[in-house]
């Protein structure tokens, strides 16, 4: 009791000295908190809630709403609703962490309130465990407005301690696997960013363009998500889930620098004397077969080998993406991308995963939005010389 008395008086002193403090005369007897003090705070929380029906977390020591952290409710104040039960919530918050959360249940027309604990956003595992211990269905990330179920896919990844990422490793500069097994590229950096913001390690799982869909859909799952040059399409969204786009994309070509003036349009490519090389199983092969009815199409099994084969004269043109072509032009002076700024298609690259993992999809989307907002996504584009959205 002495410890709680000291905690309470410390909180009251802080609020009295603060210019935004809501308490001016809090007091506590030996056994009970001053009810008028609690009621005064509860009135202010109630007034605040009327303007924030979609939900809020409030620091009742300063009457300010934190914008970062992971909010998790205490079981002790579960199902407290409306003004007449708010005093109980405030009393609990004063003797614990000093935060109150609330939201309006529009179906019932009732405001629900809870005493809340706020974790750093780097402590997702601890927050999820606290949520489980307190009988909560989810925790709430304030900076992104993201609710994370305590028993969903994200919780599974966090408990495992490792994010499993499927990637082809054949698509410079988005995803490439060196002979020693290390991976690098724009998509690899994106995957590491996602793992870092989840607070887990990362492990890469090899997949391929022909088997990508089957590998995503297989049970038990081979990996949690796939990344690295995967274009968002309606066809993929019919059977799988895709994140918001994080990189602009579009079909273009690579050819020999000495023949750059020869290929200025799709019609220039679609001729019987032109040979076109593509990798199997992906959208490049699909685009070539749908749009090039006169050219000779050669399917080569290894995507990363095709640019060199074009440079050596084994074929005239490679169907590729505006994300891939600049890398090869920079690293091999024999090659050119004459239509880089005039792609045949326009799209975006995203993260691919199984349907039904809504919490993981929401988390990935929130990370992409965060990276756009804090400038880290733009810096990643600049690192690899890629076009920013």
N, C-alpha and C positions, 0 to 999 in steps of 0.2 A: 504493500500500500504506500509506503514511503517513496518507493521508486516511481510509482504512477503519479504521486503528488508532485514530485520534482519535474517529471516530464510535462505534466499539465501546466505548471507555473512557468516553465521555460517557453512553452508555446504561447501562453498568454502574454509574456513579456515581449516576445518577438512581434506579435500582432499589435501590441500597444505602441511600440516604437516605430513600426512601419507606417508610411504615409498611406498605404492601401489597406491597412489593418481594419478588420471588421469588429474587433473587440477592444473596448476601452476600459472595461471594468469587470473582467472575468475574475471569478474567485472560486475557490473550492474548499468545502469543509473537509473534515477528516475522512468522511465516508462517502460523500456524494459531490458530484460536479454541480455548480450553481445552475439551477434550471433556467434562470432568466438569461444567463450567458449562452447556454445551449440554444434556447429559443430564438435569441437574437441572431445567431449564426444560421439557424435553420430557416428563419424568415428570409435571409439574404440568399441562401441556396435555393429556396423555393422561387424567389423572384428571378434568379438567374435561369432556373430551369424553364421558366415560361417562354424565354426567348431562345432556348436551345432544345427543342423537342426531339431532334434527331439523335441526341446523345451528347454527353459532355463528361469531362473529368475536371474537377475543380479543387484547387488547393485552398482549403478553408482557412488557412493561416494568413493568406494574403488576398483571398478572393480572386485569384488569377487562374486561368486555364492553361496548364502546361501543353506544349505542342510536340514534345518528344517523350518517349518512354513507352513501356508496355503496361497497360492498366489491367489489373486482375482483382476481381471482387472477393471479399471475405464471405465465407459461409454464414457467419454469425448474423449478418444483416440481410441475408437473402430474402426476397419477397417482401421487402419494405416498400410501401407505396403511399403516395399522396402526402400532403402536408402533415397529417396527424401522426404519421409513422417516421417522419424525417428526424425528429429529435433523437430517436434511438440510433439512427445512422450517424448523426453528428457526434453523439456521445462516444460511440465506438471509434470514429475517426480521430477524435481528439486524443484518445488514449492509445492510438496505434500510429498510423502513418500520416494523418492529416489530409487525406484526399477523399472526396465524395464523388461518385459517378452516378449518372442518372440518364433516363431516356423515357420517352412517352410511348406507351403501348396504345397505339391509335385504335385498335380493335376494342380494347376495354375502356379507353378514355382515361387511363390511370398513368401517372408518373411513377416509375420504379426507381428506387435509390439504393445504393450500396456504399458501405465503407470500402475503400479501395487501396490496394498496394501498388506502387509504381516502381517498375523495374527498368533499368537501362535497356535500350534497344539491342545491346550486345549480349543481353542475358536471357535470350529466348528460352533456352532449356530450363532455366530456373523458374521463369514465369509460367511455362507450361506445367511444370511439376507442382508449383503452388496452386495453379488452377485445378489440377486433378485433386490435390489434397483438400481443396475447398469446394469440391463438388460443382465446379463450373464447367460449362460446355465449351467455352472458348476464352481466349485472351484477346486484348485489343491493342494494336499498334497505333499510337496516336498520330505519328507523323504522316502516315499514309491512310489512316482510316480503315485499316485492315483487321478483320476478325480472323483469328487462327484457332480452329478447333483443337481441343486438347487431345483428341484421339484421331486426328486426320492424317493425311499424307505428310504434311510438314512435321507434325509431331513424330511420326515414324522416322523421318530422315534425321531429325534432331536427336532422337534417342539412339539411333544407329551411330551418329557422329560422323557420317560420311555421305556426301551427295554423289550418287552414281550418274555419270553423264555419258550418254551414247554420242559418238562422233565418228565421222568417216576417216579423218586424218589424211585426206588426199586433196585438200582444197585450199591451197595457198591463196591469200594470206589469212583465211578464216579458220581453218583447222588443218594442221599438218602434223604428222607423226614422224619424227626422225628415226633413224635406224636404231638408236639406243633406247627407243621407246618413249622419249619425252615428246610432249605435245606443245605446240605454240600456235598463235594466231588470234585474230580479233574475237572469234567465237569462243576460243579457249579462255581468253581474258574475261569475256562476259560470264562464262561458267564459273570462273574463280571468284568473280565479284558476287555472283548469286550465293555461292557457298560461303563466302566470307560474311555476307550480311545475314546468313542463316546461322553463322557461328559454328560451321562444321568443316571437316576436311573434304577433299574432292578426290574421286577416282574415275578415270576414263575407261569406257568400255567400247571396244571396236565394233562398228557397224559398217554397212555399205549402202550405196544408193539403191541397188536392186532389192536389198533385204530390209531397208529402213522401216517401211510400214509394218512388216511382219515382226520385226524386232521390237517396235514400240508396243504392238498389240499383244505380244506373247505373254502367257502366264505360266509360271510366275514371272514377274517383270525382270528383264535383264538390266534395266536402268530406270532412273526416276524421270529423266527428260533427255531429249536429244537436241544438239545445238551444232551450229557451224555451217552456214550457207543454205539453210532450209527455207525456201520461199513459202510464204503464207498463201494458200490456195483454198478455194471452196471445196475442192475434192478432198483435201486433207482434213478439213474441218468437218466433213460428213462423218468420218470415223474416228478422228482424233481431236485433241484440243491444241490450239496454237495461241501463243502469247500475242501481245501487241508487237508491232514491228519496231526493231531497234536499228535497222540499217536499210537504206534504199537499195533496190536491186532492179535488174532488167537484163534481157538477153542482148548480147552483142557478139562480136567475133574477134578472133585473133587470126592474123595472116602474116606472111613474110613482109618485112618492111619494104622490100623491093617491089612488092605488088600492092601496096596500100592504095594506090590510085585506081586499081582494078575493081575494088569492091566498095561501092558507094551506096548500095541499096540491097534489099533482100532479093530483088530481081537479078542483080549482078551475080549473086551467089547461086541462084536456082537455075543453073545451066548444066547441060549434060557433060560439059568438059571440066566442071568443077567438082572436086572431091572434098567432102565435108566429114570431119572426124568428131565423134562425141563419145562421152562415157556412157555406160549402160545403166538403165533402170531409173534415171532421174528425169527432171524436167527438160534438160538439154536434149536428150534423145527424143523425148515426146515432141518438143518444139520442132526439131529438125524433120521428123517424119510427117508432121502435120503441115509444115510450111514449105518444104523443099521436095517437090515432086519430080524434078528433072535432074537435080544434082545426085552424084553418087555418095551415099551415106556409109561411112565406115565406123563401126562401133568398136572402140578400143577399151579393154577392160580396166586400165589404170588411168584415171583422170590426170594425175600429176605428170604422166609421161607425154601427154598429148601436145603441150606447147613445144617441146623439143622436137617431136615428130613433125610438126608443122614447119618449124624452122629448118629441118633437114630435108623437106620436100616430100615426105611420105604422104601428105595430104595438103590441100590448099588452104582450108579454113577450119578453124575450131569454133563450134558454138559454145559460148561461155557466158559469163555474167560480167556486169560492169564492176562488180566487187573483186573479181579474179583477174580480169584482163590487165589492169594497170600494173599489178605486181610483176607479171611476166614481161611487160614492155620495159619496165625499169631494170629488170635483172638480165634480160637477153636482148641486146641491140639488134638481133636478126628479126625481131618480131614487132608488129604494129597492131594497133586497135583503132582503125580509121573511123569506126562508128561508135566510139565510146560515149560521145555526147549526144548520140541519136539512137538510143536503144530501141529494139523492136518491141519490147514490152516494158511495163512499169509495175513494180511491185515492191514488197518489203520482205525482209528476212526476220524470222521469229524463232521462238523456242517451241519445240514439239513435245507433246506428252500424251498419255492416255486420257480419254474422257473420264469424268467422275472424280478427278483430282482437283476439285474446284478451289480448295484452299491453296494448293501449290500454284495453280494458275494465277490466282489472285495475288499471291505473294510475289511471283515472278513479275507480273505486270506492275506491281507497286515498286519493285526494285528498278525496273526500266524507267518508270516515271521519276523516281528519285535521282537516277543517274542523269536523266535529261535536265532535271532542275538544278542539280549541284555542279553541272559542267563536266562530270567524269565521263559521260558518254561522248561528248564532243572531243575531249582529250584523247579518247580511245580511237575515234575516227582519224584524228590528226596523226596519232602514232603510226597507223597503218596506211596513211595517205588515201583514205576512203571518203566518199561523198557523205556529208552530213545531211540529215533529212531537212 
